[in-house]
Amino acid sequence: MRLVTGKRWEAFADEKSILFPEYRKNRDELIDFVDSLTGKETVITASLELIDLIAWKFRRGEENVLLYSDTGKSLTMKEVYELRKYLDFDVRGGFSGGNARTSVLFVEGKTDAKFFKAVFKKLFEFRESREAPYSLRFIERVFERDNFDLLKRERDEYYIAVLPSEGNSGVIRNLGNFLRVMDVFGFTVERLGVAIDIDENRDAALASIAGKLSGFRHEKTPLGYRVGKTEVVPLIIGLPFEDEAVEWKKPTVEDLMLHLIEREGLLERIRPGLEALNGSLGRKLKPKEVMYLALSAYGHWGNLEGFYELFVMRSRFRNLKAVLREAGLMEGLRYLAFAER
């Protein structure tokens, strides 16, 4: 299967190509059309709905590709499927907008995203933005669905996008796919952050990033790697938390929050509740359970995502910086925020 999109499609069409007229087609008609495809066709379309259906059907096999006619480069249909499912990337291309220096940070989940979003707002003067530069134009649709956070610093017009990725493996997957689409669609972000937990050890976490980059021409830098014009900055989350009332097993972003609520004095305020629950349950509390107790004691009636963002924003600068330094994240975050000294 070859799927052609973009403005220069005529250069890749022949008499056997199917120029699909998606105008006024309902979903049933699109499904019937896709069901009729054998995989040997060349289909030309600008319909995202049709692209989604074809990508799902032909997501297996390296020979199934989407060709972006504006650059003449292609993605496998598996990559297209993942880009649409996990990033809602507009694989039709044709982006517009002004150029601006931009960073993207991939994180594991939505609570991680709200934590790091608040860090960029609190420490580096970023604010939420609804306008996207050229290099982030493809994800504006996601922003409207509130699936990621787009931030801008007004004084120098730098942008940061924080995108949740469904776990460590999702972060690594999105890293590889994002590097591919920058090449295929001809855009660049200056800095690309990769925030993952230490599941086994720091070396294994770094190896997972290096393994994904092995498929690209890259070089080492003081903070990570360079792929073309983009610097990849690993942020490895691993700050153990020791407390007699908390059952700590493996590093997650909750650890950063536990250290922060301890420094802010909230942990001692909820200490009687922790000990009472320990006795009632006959076990220590897990970090996320502590977070829910802290959320309630703090008087926040939203979800954990909102609590993380609110608590980070209201914490003292010195306490937040101390936690991030202890976790070894401050230098990488400064670099992603274009705030390195």
C-alpha positions in Angstrom: 0.0 0.0 0.0 1.2 3.5 -0.9 -0.7 6.5 0.5 0.2 9.9 -1.0 -0.6 13.2 0.6 0.7 16.8 0.3 0.5 19.5 -2.4 2.9 17.9 -4.9 1.0 14.6 -5.2 0.9 14.8 -9.0 4.6 14.0 -9.1 3.9 10.6 -7.5 0.7 9.6 -9.3 0.2 7.5 -12.3 -2.8 6.2 -14.3 -3.4 3.4 -11.8 -3.5 5.8 -8.7 -6.8 6.2 -6.9 -7.5 9.9 -6.4 -10.0 9.6 -3.6 -12.8 12.3 -3.5 -13.4 12.4 0.2 -15.8 15.4 -0.1 -19.2 14.5 1.3 -18.3 10.9 2.0 -19.7 9.5 5.3 -17.8 7.1 7.5 -19.6 4.0 6.2 -18.5 4.8 2.6 -14.9 5.3 3.8 -14.9 2.0 5.6 -16.3 0.2 2.5 -13.6 1.8 0.3 -10.8 0.7 2.7 -12.2 -2.8 3.0 -12.0 -3.0 -0.8 -8.2 -2.3 -0.9 -5.8 -5.1 -1.4 -2.6 -3.3 -0.4 -1.2 -3.0 -4.0 -2.9 0.4 -4.6 -1.6 3.9 -4.6 -4.2 6.2 -2.9 -4.0 10.0 -3.0 -6.0 11.8 -0.3 -6.1 14.7 2.1 -8.7 13.1 4.4 -7.4 12.4 7.9 -10.3 10.1 8.6 -9.4 8.0 5.5 -5.7 8.0 6.4 -6.6 6.7 9.9 -8.6 3.8 8.5 -5.9 2.9 6.0 -3.1 3.2 8.6 -5.0 0.9 10.9 -5.6 -1.7 8.2 -2.1 -1.7 6.8 -0.1 -0.9 9.9 1.9 -4.2 9.5 4.7 -4.6 6.9 7.5 -2.2 6.0 6.3 -2.0 2.4 3.2 -0.1 3.4 4.0 3.6 3.5 2.7 7.1 3.5 4.5 9.4 1.1 4.6 13.1 1.9 4.8 14.6 -1.6 6.1 18.0 -0.5 9.5 16.5 0.5 9.3 13.1 -1.3 10.1 11.3 1.9 7.9 8.6 3.5 6.8 6.9 6.8 5.9 3.3 7.3 2.1 2.8 7.9 3.0 1.5 11.4 4.7 4.9 12.1 1.7 6.7 10.8 -0.7 4.6 12.9 1.4 5.4 16.1 1.7 9.1 15.2 -2.0 9.4 14.8 -2.9 7.3 17.9 -0.4 8.7 20.4 0.4 12.2 19.1 -2.5 13.1 16.8 0.1 14.2 14.3 -1.4 15.8 11.2 0.3 13.6 8.6 -1.1 15.7 5.8 1.7 18.2 6.4 1.4 21.7 5.0 2.1 23.5 8.3 2.1 27.2 8.6 3.1 29.8 11.2 6.2 31.7 12.2 9.5 30.2 13.3 10.5 30.3 17.0 12.9 28.5 19.2 11.1 25.4 20.5 11.6 22.5 23.0 9.4 19.4 23.3 9.4 17.3 26.5 8.0 13.8 26.4 6.9 12.5 29.8 5.2 9.2 30.9 1.8 10.4 31.9 -0.6 13.2 32.6 0.5 13.7 36.3 4.1 13.9 35.1 3.0 16.5 32.4 1.3 18.7 35.0 4.4 18.5 37.3 6.8 19.6 34.6 4.4 22.1 33.2 4.3 23.8 36.6 8.1 23.7 36.9 8.5 25.6 33.6 5.9 28.1 34.7 7.2 28.5 38.2 11.0 28.7 37.5 11.3 29.8 34.0 8.5 32.4 33.4 6.6 30.3 30.8 2.8 30.8 30.4 0.2 28.8 28.7 -0.3 29.6 25.0 -2.9 28.9 22.4 -0.8 30.0 19.5 1.8 27.6 18.1 4.9 28.2 16.1 5.5 26.5 12.8 7.4 23.6 14.5 4.4 22.8 16.7 1.6 23.6 14.4 0.8 19.9 13.8 -0.3 19.5 17.4 -2.7 22.4 17.7 -5.6 20.0 17.4 -4.4 18.1 20.4 -4.2 21.3 22.4 -7.8 22.0 21.8 -8.6 18.6 23.3 -6.3 19.5 26.3 -4.1 16.4 25.7 -0.9 18.3 26.1 0.5 21.6 27.4 1.8 24.3 25.2 3.8 27.1 27.0 5.4 30.3 25.8 7.8 32.8 27.4 6.7 36.2 26.2 9.9 38.1 26.7 11.9 36.0 24.2 9.1 34.1 22.5 10.5 30.6 23.3 8.0 27.7 23.3 7.8 24.4 25.2 5.4 21.6 24.6 4.9 18.9 27.3 3.4 15.7 26.0 2.3 12.7 28.0 3.3 9.4 26.4 1.7 6.4 28.2 4.7 5.0 30.2 8.4 4.6 29.7 7.9 2.6 26.5 5.6 5.3 25.1 8.2 8.0 25.7 10.8 6.0 23.8 8.4 5.2 21.0 7.4 8.8 20.7 11.0 9.9 20.7 11.8 7.7 17.6 8.6 8.7 15.8 9.1 12.4 16.4 12.7 12.3 15.1 11.3 10.6 12.0 8.6 13.1 11.3 10.9 16.0 11.7 12.9 14.6 8.8 10.0 13.6 6.6 8.0 16.8 7.1 10.9 19.2 7.1 10.6 21.0 10.5 12.9 21.1 13.5 12.6 21.7 17.3 15.8 22.8 18.9 15.6 20.7 22.0 13.8 17.4 22.7 13.5 16.2 26.3 12.9 12.6 27.3 11.7 12.1 30.9 11.6 8.5 32.0 11.7 6.7 35.4 14.6 4.5 36.5 12.8 1.1 36.3 15.9 -1.0 36.9 18.8 1.4 37.1 20.1 4.6 35.5 22.3 2.9 33.0 19.4 0.8 31.7 17.2 3.9 31.3 19.9 5.7 29.4 20.5 2.6 27.3 16.8 2.5 26.2 17.2 6.1 24.9 20.5 5.3 23.2 19.0 2.2 21.7 16.2 4.2 20.0 18.8 6.7 18.7 20.9 4.0 17.2 18.6 4.1 14.2 19.6 7.7 13.5 22.8 9.4 12.8 23.7 11.0 16.1 26.5 12.2 18.3 27.1 12.7 22.0 26.8 16.1 23.7 27.5 17.2 27.3 23.8 16.8 28.2 22.8 14.0 25.8 22.8 13.6 22.1 22.5 15.6 18.9 20.4 14.3 16.0 20.7 16.6 13.0 19.9 20.1 14.4 18.0 18.7 17.4 19.5 18.1 20.8 18.0 15.1 22.8 18.2 15.7 26.5 17.5 12.7 28.8 15.8 13.5 32.2 16.1 10.4 34.3 13.7 10.4 37.3 15.0 8.5 40.3 15.0 10.1 43.8 14.2 7.5 46.5 12.0 8.6 49.3 12.5 7.0 52.8 9.9 7.4 55.4 8.6 4.9 58.0 5.0 5.4 56.9 5.6 5.2 53.1 6.2 2.0 51.1 8.7 3.1 48.5 9.5 0.6 45.7 10.5 2.3 42.5 11.2 5.8 41.2 8.3 7.8 39.8 7.4 11.5 39.6 5.5 10.9 42.9 8.9 10.8 44.6 9.6 14.4 43.5 6.2 15.4 44.9 6.9 13.5 48.2 10.2 15.3 48.6 8.5 18.6 47.8 5.6 18.2 50.2 8.1 17.2 52.9 10.1 20.3 52.4 7.0 22.4 52.4 5.8 21.0 55.7 2.7 19.3 54.4 4.0 15.8 55.1 4.2 16.5 58.9 0.7 18.0 58.8 -0.7 14.7 57.5 1.6 12.5 59.6 -1.2 11.6 62.1 -3.4 10.5 59.2 -0.6 8.5 57.7 0.0 6.6 60.9 -3.7 6.0 61.5 -4.1 4.5 58.0 -0.9 2.4 58.4 -2.5 0.9 61.6 -5.9 0.5 60.0 -4.7 -1.1 56.8 -1.9 -3.1 58.5 0.7 -1.8 56.0 2.5 1.3 54.8 0.9 3.6 52.3 2.0 3.7 48.7 3.3 7.0 47.3 0.2 7.7 45.3 -2.0 7.0 48.3 0.0 9.6 50.2 -0.6 12.0 47.4 -4.4 11.6 47.7 -4.2 12.2 51.4 -2.0 15.3 50.9 -4.5 16.5 48.2 -7.4 16.2 50.7 -5.4 17.9 53.5 -4.4 20.7 51.2 -8.0 21.5 50.4 -7.8 20.7 46.7 -11.0 19.1 45.4 -9.8 18.3 41.9 -7.7 15.4 40.6 -4.0 14.5 41.2 -3.0 16.3 38.0 -4.5 19.6 39.2 -3.0 19.1 42.7 0.5 18.5 41.3 0.4 21.7 39.2 -1.2 23.8 42.0 1.2 22.6 44.7 4.3 23.1 42.5 3.2 26.6 41.6 2.6 27.5 45.3 5.8 26.0 46.6 8.8 28.0 47.6 11.4 28.6 44.9 14.2 27.3 47.1 12.4 24.1 47.9 11.5 23.3 44.4 15.0 24.0 43.1 16.5 21.9 45.9 14.4 18.9 45.0 15.2 19.2 41.3 18.9 19.6 42.0 18.9 16.6 44.3 17.2 14.6 41.6 19.8 15.7 39.0 17.1 17.3 36.8 17.8 21.0 37.1 20.5 21.3 34.5 18.5 19.5 31.9 15.3 21.5 32.7 17.3 24.7 32.4 18.6 23.7 29.0 15.1 22.8 27.7 13.8 26.1 29.0 16.6 28.0 27.1 17.7 29.3 30.5 21.2 27.7 30.8 23.9 30.0 32.2 
